[in-house]
């Protein structure tokens, strides 16, 4: 997934522990599609975005929980 995000201009901002926990939850089918999308939205952003755009992206992600 990280390669896909990087290839599309996004960077993943999560610790190794967070990424492992996410991968295990996906592998165990413990996350819905919506939950997975929310996790990615909370942990990925484009480096070319302004700080205001980053914050708007994060607010939208929190609101979609």
PDBQT receptor file of N, H, CA, C and O in Angstrom, charges set to zero:
ATOM      1  N   UNK A   1       0.817  -1.181   0.000  1.00  0.00    +0.000 N 
ATOM      2  CA  UNK A   1       0.000   0.000   0.000  1.00  0.00    +0.000 C 
ATOM      3  C   UNK A   1       0.866   1.251   0.000  1.00  0.00    +0.000 C 
ATOM      4  O   UNK A   1       0.546   2.226  -0.681  1.00  0.00    +0.000 OA
ATOM      5  N   UNK A   2       1.961   1.235   0.759  1.00  0.00    +0.000 N 
ATOM      6  H   UNK A   2       2.221   0.444   1.313  1.00  0.00    +0.000 HD
ATOM      7  CA  UNK A   2       2.808   2.418   0.807  1.00  0.00    +0.000 C 
ATOM      8  C   UNK A   2       3.348   2.760  -0.582  1.00  0.00    +0.000 C 
ATOM      9  O   UNK A   2       3.425   3.933  -0.947  1.00  0.00    +0.000 OA
ATOM     10  N   UNK A   3       3.720   1.746  -1.348  1.00  0.00    +0.000 N 
ATOM     11  H   UNK A   3       3.657   0.793  -1.051  1.00  0.00    +0.000 HD
ATOM     12  CA  UNK A   3       4.215   1.979  -2.706  1.00  0.00    +0.000 C 
ATOM     13  C   UNK A   3       3.122   2.650  -3.540  1.00  0.00    +0.000 C 
ATOM     14  O   UNK A   3       3.391   3.608  -4.265  1.00  0.00    +0.000 OA
ATOM     15  N   UNK A   4       1.904   2.152  -3.438  1.00  0.00    +0.000 N 
ATOM     16  H   UNK A   4       1.685   1.373  -2.849  1.00  0.00    +0.000 HD
ATOM     17  CA  UNK A   4       0.783   2.727  -4.182  1.00  0.00    +0.000 C 
ATOM     18  C   UNK A   4       0.589   4.195  -3.811  1.00  0.00    +0.000 C 
ATOM     19  O   UNK A   4       0.412   5.045  -4.684  1.00  0.00    +0.000 OA
ATOM     20  N   UNK A   5       0.622   4.484  -2.522  1.00  0.00    +0.000 N 
ATOM     21  H   UNK A   5       0.765   3.794  -1.813  1.00  0.00    +0.000 HD
ATOM     22  CA  UNK A   5       0.449   5.866  -2.074  1.00  0.00    +0.000 C 
ATOM     23  C   UNK A   5       1.572   6.750  -2.600  1.00  0.00    +0.000 C 
ATOM     24  O   UNK A   5       1.319   7.838  -3.119  1.00  0.00    +0.000 OA
ATOM     25  N   UNK A   6       2.811   6.287  -2.468  1.00  0.00    +0.000 N 
ATOM     26  H   UNK A   6       3.017   5.404  -2.047  1.00  0.00    +0.000 HD
ATOM     27  CA  UNK A   6       3.948   7.060  -2.957  1.00  0.00    +0.000 C 
ATOM     28  C   UNK A   6       3.860   7.287  -4.459  1.00  0.00    +0.000 C 
ATOM     29  O   UNK A   6       4.131   8.383  -4.950  1.00  0.00    +0.000 OA
ATOM     30  N   UNK A   7       3.484   6.255  -5.172  1.00  0.00    +0.000 N 
ATOM     31  H   UNK A   7       3.264   5.365  -4.773  1.00  0.00    +0.000 HD
ATOM     32  CA  UNK A   7       3.359   6.343  -6.629  1.00  0.00    +0.000 C 
ATOM     33  C   UNK A   7       2.315   7.383  -7.038  1.00  0.00    +0.000 C 
ATOM     34  O   UNK A   7       2.401   7.960  -8.122  1.00  0.00    +0.000 OA
ATOM     35  N   UNK A   8       1.340   7.618  -6.176  1.00  0.00    +0.000 N 
ATOM     36  H   UNK A   8       1.271   7.149  -5.296  1.00  0.00    +0.000 HD
ATOM     37  CA  UNK A   8       0.276   8.569  -6.462  1.00  0.00    +0.000 C 
ATOM     38  C   UNK A   8       0.451   9.898  -5.734  1.00  0.00    +0.000 C 
ATOM     39  O   UNK A   8      -0.497  10.674  -5.609  1.00  0.00    +0.000 OA
ATOM     40  N   UNK A   9       1.671  10.157  -5.253  1.00  0.00    +0.000 N 
ATOM     41  H   UNK A   9       2.440   9.527  -5.354  1.00  0.00    +0.000 HD
ATOM     42  CA  UNK A   9       1.991  11.456  -4.673  1.00  0.00    +0.000 C 
ATOM     43  C   UNK A   9       1.667  11.631  -3.209  1.00  0.00    +0.000 C 
ATOM     44  O   UNK A   9       1.693  12.755  -2.707  1.00  0.00    +0.000 OA
ATOM     45  N   UNK A  10       1.359  10.538  -2.499  1.00  0.00    +0.000 N 
ATOM     46  H   UNK A  10       1.338   9.625  -2.907  1.00  0.00    +0.000 HD
ATOM     47  CA  UNK A  10       1.040  10.627  -1.074  1.00  0.00    +0.000 C 
ATOM     48  C   UNK A  10       2.177  10.054  -0.246  1.00  0.00    +0.000 C 
ATOM     49  O   UNK A  10       2.936   9.203  -0.710  1.00  0.00    +0.000 OA
ATOM     50  N   UNK A  11       2.281  10.526   0.973  1.00  0.00    +0.000 N 
ATOM     51  H   UNK A  11       1.664  11.217   1.350  1.00  0.00    +0.000 HD
ATOM     52  CA  UNK A  11       3.213   9.965   1.943  1.00  0.00    +0.000 C 
ATOM     53  C   UNK A  11       2.417   9.419   3.110  1.00  0.00    +0.000 C 
ATOM     54  O   UNK A  11       1.414  10.001   3.524  1.00  0.00    +0.000 OA
ATOM     55  N   UNK A  12       2.874   8.298   3.633  1.00  0.00    +0.000 N 
ATOM     56  H   UNK A  12       3.688   7.826   3.296  1.00  0.00    +0.000 HD
ATOM     57  CA  UNK A  12       2.236   7.678   4.785  1.00  0.00    +0.000 C 
ATOM     58  C   UNK A  12       2.926   8.173   6.042  1.00  0.00    +0.000 C 
ATOM     59  O   UNK A  12       4.150   8.105   6.152  1.00  0.00    +0.000 OA
ATOM     60  N   UNK A  13       2.140   8.674   6.995  1.00  0.00    +0.000 N 
ATOM     61  H   UNK A  13       1.145   8.730   6.906  1.00  0.00    +0.000 HD
ATOM     62  CA  UNK A  13       2.666   9.202   8.261  1.00  0.00    +0.000 C 
ATOM     63  C   UNK A  13       2.145   8.323   9.391  1.00  0.00    +0.000 C 
ATOM     64  O   UNK A  13       1.159   8.653  10.050  1.00  0.00    +0.000 OA
ATOM     65  N   UNK A  14       2.819   7.209   9.601  1.00  0.00    +0.000 N 
ATOM     66  H   UNK A  14       3.620   6.941   9.065  1.00  0.00    +0.000 HD
ATOM     67  CA  UNK A  14       2.435   6.274  10.663  1.00  0.00    +0.000 C 
ATOM     68  C   UNK A  14       3.687   5.572  11.147  1.00  0.00    +0.000 C 
ATOM     69  O   UNK A  14       4.626   5.355  10.381  1.00  0.00    +0.000 OA
ATOM     70  N   UNK A  15       3.697   5.220  12.412  1.00  0.00    +0.000 N 
ATOM     71  H   UNK A  15       2.935   5.396  13.035  1.00  0.00    +0.000 HD
ATOM     72  CA  UNK A  15       4.839   4.486  12.959  1.00  0.00    +0.000 C 
ATOM     73  C   UNK A  15       4.800   3.046  12.450  1.00  0.00    +0.000 C 
ATOM     74  O   UNK A  15       3.784   2.583  11.933  1.00  0.00    +0.000 OA
ATOM     75  N   UNK A  16       5.904   2.361  12.604  1.00  0.00    +0.000 N 
ATOM     76  H   UNK A  16       6.730   2.737  13.025  1.00  0.00    +0.000 HD
ATOM     77  CA  UNK A  16       5.935   0.946  12.212  1.00  0.00    +0.000 C 
ATOM     78  C   UNK A  16       4.885   0.147  12.977  1.00  0.00    +0.000 C 
ATOM     79  O   UNK A  16       4.226  -0.720  12.404  1.00  0.00    +0.000 OA
ATOM     80  N   UNK A  17       4.728   0.434  14.262  1.00  0.00    +0.000 N 
ATOM     81  H   UNK A  17       5.264   1.139  14.728  1.00  0.00    +0.000 HD
ATOM     82  CA  UNK A  17       3.730  -0.278  15.066  1.00  0.00    +0.000 C 
ATOM     83  C   UNK A  17       2.315  -0.024  14.539  1.00  0.00    +0.000 C 
ATOM     84  O   UNK A  17       1.498  -0.943  14.479  1.00  0.00    +0.000 OA
ATOM     85  N   UNK A  18       2.032   1.213  14.160  1.00  0.00    +0.000 N 
ATOM     86  H   UNK A  18       2.695   1.960  14.209  1.00  0.00    +0.000 HD
ATOM     87  CA  UNK A  18       0.711   1.533  13.609  1.00  0.00    +0.000 C 
ATOM     88  C   UNK A  18       0.469   0.808  12.288  1.00  0.00    +0.000 C 
ATOM     89  O   UNK A  18      -0.623   0.297  12.037  1.00  0.00    +0.000 OA
ATOM     90  N   UNK A  19       1.503   0.771  11.449  1.00  0.00    +0.000 N 
ATOM     91  H   UNK A  19       2.390   1.186  11.653  1.00  0.00    +0.000 HD
ATOM     92  CA  UNK A  19       1.348   0.095  10.156  1.00  0.00    +0.000 C 
ATOM     93  C   UNK A  19       1.162  -1.407  10.327  1.00  0.00    +0.000 C 
ATOM     94  O   UNK A  19       0.361  -2.018   9.620  1.00  0.00    +0.000 OA
ATOM     95  N   UNK A  20       1.903  -2.007  11.265  1.00  0.00    +0.000 N 
ATOM     96  H   UNK A  20       2.554  -1.510  11.838  1.00  0.00    +0.000 HD
ATOM     97  CA  UNK A  20       1.758  -3.442  11.520  1.00  0.00    +0.000 C 
ATOM     98  C   UNK A  20       0.360  -3.735  12.063  1.00  0.00    +0.000 C 
ATOM     99  O   UNK A  20      -0.288  -4.687  11.628  1.00  0.00    +0.000 OA
ATOM    100  N   UNK A  21      -0.104  -2.926  13.003  1.00  0.00    +0.000 N 
ATOM    101  H   UNK A  21       0.422  -2.153  13.356  1.00  0.00    +0.000 HD
ATOM    102  CA  UNK A  21      -1.444  -3.127  13.565  1.00  0.00    +0.000 C 
ATOM    103  C   UNK A  21      -2.510  -3.010  12.476  1.00  0.00    +0.000 C 
ATOM    104  O   UNK A  21      -3.461  -3.792  12.445  1.00  0.00    +0.000 OA
ATOM    105  N   UNK A  22      -2.348  -2.033  11.586  1.00  0.00    +0.000 N 
ATOM    106  H   UNK A  22      -1.576  -1.398  11.612  1.00  0.00    +0.000 HD
ATOM    107  CA  UNK A  22      -3.296  -1.868  10.481  1.00  0.00    +0.000 C 
ATOM    108  C   UNK A  22      -3.264  -3.081   9.558  1.00  0.00    +0.000 C 
ATOM    109  O   UNK A  22      -4.310  -3.618   9.195  1.00  0.00    +0.000 OA
ATOM    110  N   UNK A  23      -2.060  -3.510   9.179  1.00  0.00    +0.000 N 
ATOM    111  H   UNK A  23      -1.210  -3.073   9.474  1.00  0.00    +0.000 HD
ATOM    112  CA  UNK A  23      -1.929  -4.662   8.274  1.00  0.00    +0.000 C 
ATOM    113  C   UNK A  23      -2.541  -5.915   8.894  1.00  0.00    +0.000 C 
ATOM    114  O   UNK A  23      -3.213  -6.682   8.205  1.00  0.00    +0.000 OA
ATOM    115  N   UNK A  24      -2.317  -6.125  10.183  1.00  0.00    +0.000 N 
ATOM    116  H   UNK A  24      -1.772  -5.502  10.743  1.00  0.00    +0.000 HD
ATOM    117  CA  UNK A  24      -2.892  -7.304  10.852  1.00  0.00    +0.000 C 
ATOM    118  C   UNK A  24      -4.418  -7.214  10.901  1.00  0.00    +0.000 C 
ATOM    119  O   UNK A  24      -5.108  -8.209  10.679  1.00  0.00    +0.000 OA
ATOM    120  N   UNK A  25      -4.934  -6.038  11.188  1.00  0.00    +0.000 N 
ATOM    121  H   UNK A  25      -4.373  -5.230  11.368  1.00  0.00    +0.000 HD
ATOM    122  CA  UNK A  25      -6.391  -5.865  11.224  1.00  0.00    +0.000 C 
ATOM    123  C   UNK A  25      -7.004  -6.140   9.855  1.00  0.00    +0.000 C 
ATOM    124  O   UNK A  25      -8.067  -6.754   9.760  1.00  0.00    +0.000 OA
ATOM    125  N   UNK A  26      -6.336  -5.686   8.797  1.00  0.00    +0.000 N 
ATOM    126  H   UNK A  26      -5.473  -5.187   8.874  1.00  0.00    +0.000 HD
ATOM    127  CA  UNK A  26      -6.828  -5.956   7.446  1.00  0.00    +0.000 C 
ATOM    128  C   UNK A  26      -6.756  -7.453   7.158  1.00  0.00    +0.000 C 
ATOM    129  O   UNK A  26      -7.709  -8.035   6.640  1.00  0.00    +0.000 OA
ATOM    130  N   UNK A  27      -5.618  -8.079   7.497  1.00  0.00    +0.000 N 
ATOM    131  H   UNK A  27      -4.844  -7.606   7.918  1.00  0.00    +0.000 HD
ATOM    132  CA  UNK A  27      -5.438  -9.506   7.231  1.00  0.00    +0.000 C 
ATOM    133  C   UNK A  27      -6.454 -10.359   7.985  1.00  0.00    +0.000 C 
ATOM    134  O   UNK A  27      -6.896 -11.393   7.484  1.00  0.00    +0.000 OA
ATOM    135  N   UNK A  28      -6.820  -9.927   9.180  1.00  0.00    +0.000 N 
ATOM    136  H   UNK A  28      -6.460  -9.087   9.587  1.00  0.00    +0.000 HD
ATOM    137  CA  UNK A  28      -7.783 -10.674   9.990  1.00  0.00    +0.000 C 
ATOM    138  C   UNK A  28      -9.227 -10.289   9.679  1.00  0.00    +0.000 C 
ATOM    139  O   UNK A  28     -10.165 -10.788  10.300  1.00  0.00    +0.000 OA
ATOM    140  N   UNK A  29      -9.388  -9.395   8.707  1.00  0.00    +0.000 N 
ATOM    141  H   UNK A  29      -8.626  -8.989   8.202  1.00  0.00    +0.000 HD
ATOM    142  CA  UNK A  29     -10.716  -8.929   8.293  1.00  0.00    +0.000 C 
ATOM    143  C   UNK A  29     -11.453  -8.234   9.444  1.00  0.00    +0.000 C 
ATOM    144  O   UNK A  29     -12.673  -8.340   9.567  1.00  0.00    +0.000 OA
ATOM    145  N   UNK A  30     -10.689  -7.519  10.285  1.00  0.00    +0.000 N 
ATOM    146  H   UNK A  30      -9.697  -7.433  10.185  1.00  0.00    +0.000 HD
ATOM    147  CA  UNK A  30     -11.262  -6.803  11.422  1.00  0.00    +0.000 C 
ATOM    148  C   UNK A  30     -11.681  -5.379  11.081  1.00  0.00    +0.000 C 
ATOM    149  O   UNK A  30     -12.289  -4.699  11.906  1.00  0.00    +0.000 OA
ATOM    150  N   UNK A  31     -11.360  -4.921   9.869  1.00  0.00    +0.000 N 
ATOM    151  H   UNK A  31     -10.866  -5.474   9.198  1.00  0.00    +0.000 HD
ATOM    152  CA  UNK A  31     -11.712  -3.565   9.467  1.00  0.00    +0.000 C 
ATOM    153  C   UNK A  31     -12.638  -3.594   8.265  1.00  0.00    +0.000 C 
ATOM    154  O   UNK A  31     -12.442  -4.365   7.326  1.00  0.00    +0.000 OA
ATOM    155  N   UNK A  32     -13.639  -2.748   8.312  1.00  0.00    +0.000 N 
ATOM    156  H   UNK A  32     -13.798  -2.121   9.075  1.00  0.00    +0.000 HD
ATOM    157  CA  UNK A  32     -14.506  -2.597   7.142  1.00  0.00    +0.000 C 
ATOM    158  C   UNK A  32     -13.763  -1.760   6.101  1.00  0.00    +0.000 C 
ATOM    159  O   UNK A  32     -12.712  -1.185   6.381  1.00  0.00    +0.000 OA
ATOM    160  N   UNK A  33     -14.318  -1.706   4.924  1.00  0.00    +0.000 N 
ATOM    161  H   UNK A  33     -15.172  -2.173   4.697  1.00  0.00    +0.000 HD
ATOM    162  CA  UNK A  33     -13.728  -0.872   3.871  1.00  0.00    +0.000 C 
ATOM    163  C   UNK A  33     -13.691   0.587   4.324  1.00  0.00    +0.000 C 
ATOM    164  O   UNK A  33     -12.712   1.294   4.086  1.00  0.00    +0.000 OA
ATOM    165  N   UNK A  34     -14.747   1.023   4.968  1.00  0.00    +0.000 N 
ATOM    166  H   UNK A  34     -15.542   0.449   5.162  1.00  0.00    +0.000 HD
ATOM    167  CA  UNK A  34     -14.831   2.402   5.444  1.00  0.00    +0.000 C 
ATOM    168  C   UNK A  34     -13.792   2.680   6.533  1.00  0.00    +0.000 C 
ATOM    169  O   UNK A  34     -13.178   3.747   6.552  1.00  0.00    +0.000 OA
ATOM    170  N   UNK A  35     -13.598   1.715   7.439  1.00  0.00    +0.000 N 
ATOM    171  H   UNK A  35     -14.097   0.848   7.423  1.00  0.00    +0.000 HD
ATOM    172  CA  UNK A  35     -12.587   1.878   8.486  1.00  0.00    +0.000 C 
ATOM    173  C   UNK A  35     -11.190   1.936   7.887  1.00  0.00    +0.000 C 
ATOM    174  O   UNK A  35     -10.354   2.727   8.324  1.00  0.00    +0.000 OA
ATOM    175  N   UNK A  36     -10.936   1.100   6.885  1.00  0.00    +0.000 N 
ATOM    176  H   UNK A  36     -11.615   0.457   6.530  1.00  0.00    +0.000 HD
ATOM    177  CA  UNK A  36      -9.632   1.100   6.210  1.00  0.00    +0.000 C 
ATOM    178  C   UNK A  36      -9.401   2.433   5.517  1.00  0.00    +0.000 C 
ATOM    179  O   UNK A  36      -8.313   3.003   5.596  1.00  0.00    +0.000 OA
ATOM    180  N   UNK A  37     -10.424   2.923   4.840  1.00  0.00    +0.000 N 
ATOM    181  H   UNK A  37     -11.308   2.460   4.775  1.00  0.00    +0.000 HD
ATOM    182  CA  UNK A  37     -10.306   4.215   4.163  1.00  0.00    +0.000 C 
ATOM    183  C   UNK A  37     -10.026   5.326   5.170  1.00  0.00    +0.000 C 
ATOM    184  O   UNK A  37      -9.198   6.203   4.922  1.00  0.00    +0.000 OA
ATOM    185  N   UNK A  38     -10.712   5.285   6.297  1.00  0.00    +0.000 N 
ATOM    186  H   UNK A  38     -11.384   4.572   6.499  1.00  0.00    +0.000 HD
ATOM    187  CA  UNK A  38     -10.502   6.289   7.330  1.00  0.00    +0.000 C 
ATOM    188  C   UNK A  38      -9.079   6.271   7.865  1.00  0.00    +0.000 C 
ATOM    189  O   UNK A  38      -8.480   7.323   8.089  1.00  0.00    +0.000 OA
ATOM    190  N   UNK A  39      -8.538   5.068   8.070  1.00  0.00    +0.000 N 
ATOM    191  H   UNK A  39      -9.025   4.214   7.887  1.00  0.00    +0.000 HD
ATOM    192  CA  UNK A  39      -7.166   4.952   8.566  1.00  0.00    +0.000 C 
ATOM    193  C   UNK A  39      -6.191   5.571   7.567  1.00  0.00    +0.000 C 
ATOM    194  O   UNK A  39      -5.295   6.326   7.948  1.00  0.00    +0.000 OA
ATOM    195  N   UNK A  40      -6.371   5.249   6.299  1.00  0.00    +0.000 N 
ATOM    196  H   UNK A  40      -7.099   4.636   5.990  1.00  0.00    +0.000 HD
ATOM    197  CA  UNK A  40      -5.482   5.798   5.273  1.00  0.00    +0.000 C 
ATOM    198  C   UNK A  40      -5.619   7.315   5.216  1.00  0.00    +0.000 C 
ATOM    199  O   UNK A  40      -4.613   8.017   5.114  1.00  0.00    +0.000 OA
ATOM    200  N   UNK A  41      -6.837   7.831   5.279  1.00  0.00    +0.000 N 
ATOM    201  H   UNK A  41      -7.654   7.260   5.361  1.00  0.00    +0.000 HD
ATOM    202  CA  UNK A  41      -7.037   9.283   5.247  1.00  0.00    +0.000 C 
ATOM    203  C   UNK A  41      -6.366   9.968   6.436  1.00  0.00    +0.000 C 
ATOM    204  O   UNK A  41      -5.826  11.066   6.300  1.00  0.00    +0.000 OA
ATOM    205  N   UNK A  42      -6.399   9.321   7.598  1.00  0.00    +0.000 N 
ATOM    206  H   UNK A  42      -6.838   8.429   7.709  1.00  0.00    +0.000 HD
ATOM    207  CA  UNK A  42      -5.777   9.917   8.785  1.00  0.00    +0.000 C 
ATOM    208  C   UNK A  42      -4.259   9.852   8.739  1.00  0.00    +0.000 C 
ATOM    209  O   UNK A  42      -3.595  10.647   9.403  1.00  0.00    +0.000 OA
ATOM    210  N   UNK A  43      -3.692   8.927   7.973  1.00  0.00    +0.000 N 
ATOM    211  H   UNK A  43      -4.232   8.281   7.433  1.00  0.00    +0.000 HD
ATOM    212  CA  UNK A  43      -2.244   8.715   8.001  1.00  0.00    +0.000 C 
ATOM    213  C   UNK A  43      -1.525   9.038   6.694  1.00  0.00    +0.000 C 
ATOM    214  O   UNK A  43      -0.317   8.824   6.601  1.00  0.00    +0.000 OA
ATOM    215  N   UNK A  44      -2.216   9.537   5.697  1.00  0.00    +0.000 N 
ATOM    216  H   UNK A  44      -3.198   9.711   5.772  1.00  0.00    +0.000 HD
ATOM    217  CA  UNK A  44      -1.577   9.848   4.423  1.00  0.00    +0.000 C 
ATOM    218  C   UNK A  44      -1.913  11.266   4.002  1.00  0.00    +0.000 C 
ATOM    219  O   UNK A  44      -3.005  11.769   4.268  1.00  0.00    +0.000 OA
ATOM    220  N   UNK A  45      -0.970  11.894   3.351  1.00  0.00    +0.000 N 
ATOM    221  H   UNK A  45      -0.083  11.486   3.135  1.00  0.00    +0.000 HD
ATOM    222  CA  UNK A  45      -1.194  13.234   2.804  1.00  0.00    +0.000 C 
ATOM    223  C   UNK A  45      -0.161  13.495   1.718  1.00  0.00    +0.000 C 
ATOM    224  O   UNK A  45       0.833  12.779   1.600  1.00  0.00    +0.000 OA
ATOM    225  N   UNK A  46      -0.409  14.513   0.941  1.00  0.00    +0.000 N 
ATOM    226  H   UNK A  46      -1.217  15.095   1.037  1.00  0.00    +0.000 HD
ATOM    227  CA  UNK A  46       0.529  14.908  -0.115  1.00  0.00    +0.000 C 
ATOM    228  C   UNK A  46       1.496  15.940   0.449  1.00  0.00    +0.000 C 
ATOM    229  O   UNK A  46       1.090  16.899   1.105  1.00  0.00    +0.000 OA
ATOM    230  N   UNK A  47       2.775  15.728   0.185  1.00  0.00    +0.000 N 
ATOM    231  H   UNK A  47       3.105  14.949  -0.348  1.00  0.00    +0.000 HD
ATOM    232  CA  UNK A  47       3.779  16.668   0.669  1.00  0.00    +0.000 C 
ATOM    233  C   UNK A  47       3.666  18.019  -0.019  1.00  0.00    +0.000 C 
ATOM    234  O   UNK A  47       4.106  19.027   0.533  1.00  0.00    +0.000 OA
ATOM    235  N   UNK A  48       3.085  18.061  -1.212  1.00  0.00    +0.000 N 
ATOM    236  H   UNK A  48       2.727  17.242  -1.661  1.00  0.00    +0.000 HD
ATOM    237  CA  UNK A  48       2.969  19.325  -1.939  1.00  0.00    +0.000 C 
ATOM    238  C   UNK A  48       1.834  20.201  -1.408  1.00  0.00    +0.000 C 
ATOM    239  O   UNK A  48       1.704  21.353  -1.824  1.00  0.00    +0.000 OA
ATOM    240  N   UNK A  49       1.018  19.681  -0.506  1.00  0.00    +0.000 N 
ATOM    241  H   UNK A  49       1.123  18.746  -0.168  1.00  0.00    +0.000 HD
ATOM    242  CA  UNK A  49      -0.092  20.460   0.044  1.00  0.00    +0.000 C 
ATOM    243  C   UNK A  49       0.418  21.511   1.017  1.00  0.00    +0.000 C 
ATOM    244  O   UNK A  49       1.450  21.338   1.664  1.00  0.00    +0.000 OA
ATOM    245  N   UNK A  50      -0.314  22.578   1.103  1.00  0.00    +0.000 N 
ATOM    246  H   UNK A  50      -1.153  22.718   0.577  1.00  0.00    +0.000 HD
ATOM    247  CA  UNK A  50      -0.008  23.614   2.089  1.00  0.00    +0.000 C 
ATOM    248  C   UNK A  50      -0.420  23.102   3.472  1.00  0.00    +0.000 C 
ATOM    249  O   UNK A  50      -1.197  22.153   3.574  1.00  0.00    +0.000 OA
ATOM    250  N   UNK A  51       0.097  23.725   4.532  1.00  0.00    +0.000 N 
ATOM    251  H   UNK A  51       0.728  24.496   4.449  1.00  0.00    +0.000 HD
ATOM    252  CA  UNK A  51      -0.331  23.319   5.884  1.00  0.00    +0.000 C 
ATOM    253  C   UNK A  51      -1.845  23.410   6.075  1.00  0.00    +0.000 C 
ATOM    254  O   UNK A  51      -2.435  22.576   6.761  1.00  0.00    +0.000 OA
ATOM    255  N   UNK A  52      -2.471  24.416   5.472  1.00  0.00    +0.000 N 
ATOM    256  H   UNK A  52      -1.992  25.093   4.915  1.00  0.00    +0.000 HD
ATOM    257  CA  UNK A  52      -3.930  24.548   5.596  1.00  0.00    +0.000 C 
ATOM    258  C   UNK A  52      -4.642  23.374   4.925  1.00  0.00    +0.000 C 
ATOM    259  O   UNK A  52      -5.631  22.863   5.449  1.00  0.00    +0.000 OA
ATOM    260  N   UNK A  53      -4.145  22.956   3.780  1.00  0.00    +0.000 N 
ATOM    261  H   UNK A  53      -3.342  23.372   3.353  1.00  0.00    +0.000 HD
ATOM    262  CA  UNK A  53      -4.757  21.817   3.074  1.00  0.00    +0.000 C 
ATOM    263  C   UNK A  53      -4.565  20.537   3.877  1.00  0.00    +0.000 C 
ATOM    264  O   UNK A  53      -5.475  19.712   3.953  1.00  0.00    +0.000 OA
ATOM    265  N   UNK A  54      -3.390  20.363   4.475  1.00  0.00    +0.000 N 
ATOM    266  H   UNK A  54      -2.650  21.033   4.413  1.00  0.00    +0.000 HD
ATOM    267  CA  UNK A  54      -3.151  19.197   5.338  1.00  0.00    +0.000 C 
ATOM    268  C   UNK A  54      -4.178  19.159   6.465  1.00  0.00    +0.000 C 
ATOM    269  O   UNK A  54      -4.772  18.118   6.746  1.00  0.00    +0.000 OA
ATOM    270  N   UNK A  55      -4.376  20.297   7.097  1.00  0.00    +0.000 N 
ATOM    271  H   UNK A  55      -3.893  21.143   6.869  1.00  0.00    +0.000 HD
ATOM    272  CA  UNK A  55      -5.314  20.358   8.223  1.00  0.00    +0.000 C 
ATOM    273  C   UNK A  55      -6.735  20.069   7.761  1.00  0.00    +0.000 C 
ATOM    274  O   UNK A  55      -7.463  19.360   8.455  1.00  0.00    +0.000 OA
ATOM    275  N   UNK A  56      -7.151  20.587   6.625  1.00  0.00    +0.000 N 
ATOM    276  H   UNK A  56      -6.559  21.164   6.061  1.00  0.00    +0.000 HD
ATOM    277  CA  UNK A  56      -8.488  20.313   6.101  1.00  0.00    +0.000 C 
ATOM    278  C   UNK A  56      -8.662  18.821   5.827  1.00  0.00    +0.000 C 
ATOM    279  O   UNK A  56      -9.707  18.253   6.145  1.00  0.00    +0.000 OA
ATOM    280  N   UNK A  57      -7.648  18.181   5.239  1.00  0.00    +0.000 N 
ATOM    281  H   UNK A  57      -6.800  18.643   4.981  1.00  0.00    +0.000 HD
ATOM    282  CA  UNK A  57      -7.663  16.741   4.963  1.00  0.00    +0.000 C 
ATOM    283  C   UNK A  57      -7.838  15.960   6.266  1.00  0.00    +0.000 C 
ATOM    284  O   UNK A  57      -8.637  15.026   6.331  1.00  0.00    +0.000 OA
ATOM    285  N   UNK A  58      -7.090  16.343   7.300  1.00  0.00    +0.000 N 
ATOM    286  H   UNK A  58      -6.441  17.102   7.247  1.00  0.00    +0.000 HD
ATOM    287  CA  UNK A  58      -7.173  15.656   8.594  1.00  0.00    +0.000 C 
ATOM    288  C   UNK A  58      -8.547  15.859   9.239  1.00  0.00    +0.000 C 
ATOM    289  O   UNK A  58      -9.116  14.919   9.793  1.00  0.00    +0.000 OA
ATOM    290  N   UNK A  59      -9.087  17.094   9.169  1.00  0.00    +0.000 N 
ATOM    291  H   UNK A  59      -8.625  17.858   8.718  1.00  0.00    +0.000 HD
ATOM    292  CA  UNK A  59     -10.430  17.344   9.727  1.00  0.00    +0.000 C 
ATOM    293  C   UNK A  59     -11.478  16.503   9.032  1.00  0.00    +0.000 C 
ATOM    294  O   UNK A  59     -12.350  15.932   9.687  1.00  0.00    +0.000 OA
ATOM    295  N   UNK A  60     -11.405  16.418   7.716  1.00  0.00    +0.000 N 
ATOM    296  H   UNK A  60     -10.697  16.882   7.184  1.00  0.00    +0.000 HD
ATOM    297  CA  UNK A  60     -12.358  15.596   6.971  1.00  0.00    +0.000 C 
ATOM    298  C   UNK A  60     -12.232  14.135   7.361  1.00  0.00    +0.000 C 
ATOM    299  O   UNK A  60     -13.236  13.430   7.465  1.00  0.00    +0.000 OA
ATOM    300  N   UNK A  61     -11.012  13.675   7.579  1.00  0.00    +0.000 N 
ATOM    301  H   UNK A  61     -10.197  14.247   7.495  1.00  0.00    +0.000 HD
ATOM    302  CA  UNK A  61     -10.800  12.280   7.973  1.00  0.00    +0.000 C 
ATOM    303  C   UNK A  61     -11.392  12.016   9.358  1.00  0.00    +0.000 C 
ATOM    304  O   UNK A  61     -12.036  10.989   9.578  1.00  0.00    +0.000 OA
ATOM    305  N   UNK A  62     -11.172  12.945  10.291  1.00  0.00    +0.000 N 
ATOM    306  H   UNK A  62     -10.649  13.779  10.113  1.00  0.00    +0.000 HD
ATOM    307  CA  UNK A  62     -11.734  12.763  11.639  1.00  0.00    +0.000 C 
ATOM    308  C   UNK A  62     -13.244  12.777  11.605  1.00  0.00    +0.000 C 
ATOM    309  O   UNK A  62     -13.890  12.023  12.332  1.00  0.00    +0.000 OA
ATOM    310  N   UNK A  63     -13.820  13.630  10.765  1.00  0.00    +0.000 N 
ATOM    311  H   UNK A  63     -13.295  14.243  10.174  1.00  0.00    +0.000 HD
ATOM    312  CA  UNK A  63     -15.280  13.736  10.673  1.00  0.00    +0.000 C 
ATOM    313  C   UNK A  63     -15.903  12.492  10.071  1.00  0.00    +0.000 C 
ATOM    314  O   UNK A  63     -17.064  12.188  10.344  1.00  0.00    +0.000 OA
ATOM    315  N   UNK A  64     -15.151  11.767   9.255  1.00  0.00    +0.000 N 
ATOM    316  H   UNK A  64     -14.208  12.014   9.032  1.00  0.00    +0.000 HD
ATOM    317  CA  UNK A  64     -15.712  10.586   8.591  1.00  0.00    +0.000 C 
ATOM    318  C   UNK A  64     -15.622   9.324   9.442  1.00  0.00    +0.000 C 
ATOM    319  O   UNK A  64     -16.024   8.253   8.988  1.00  0.00    +0.000 OA
ATOM    320  N   UNK A  65     -15.106   9.423  10.659  1.00  0.00    +0.000 N 
ATOM    321  H   UNK A  65     -14.779  10.293  11.028  1.00  0.00    +0.000 HD
ATOM    322  CA  UNK A  65     -14.998   8.249  11.547  1.00  0.00    +0.000 C 
ATOM    323  C   UNK A  65     -16.329   7.725  11.937  1.00  0.00    +0.000 C 
ATOM    324  O   UNK A  65     -16.414   6.745  12.677  1.00  0.00    +0.000 OA
TER     325      UNK A  65
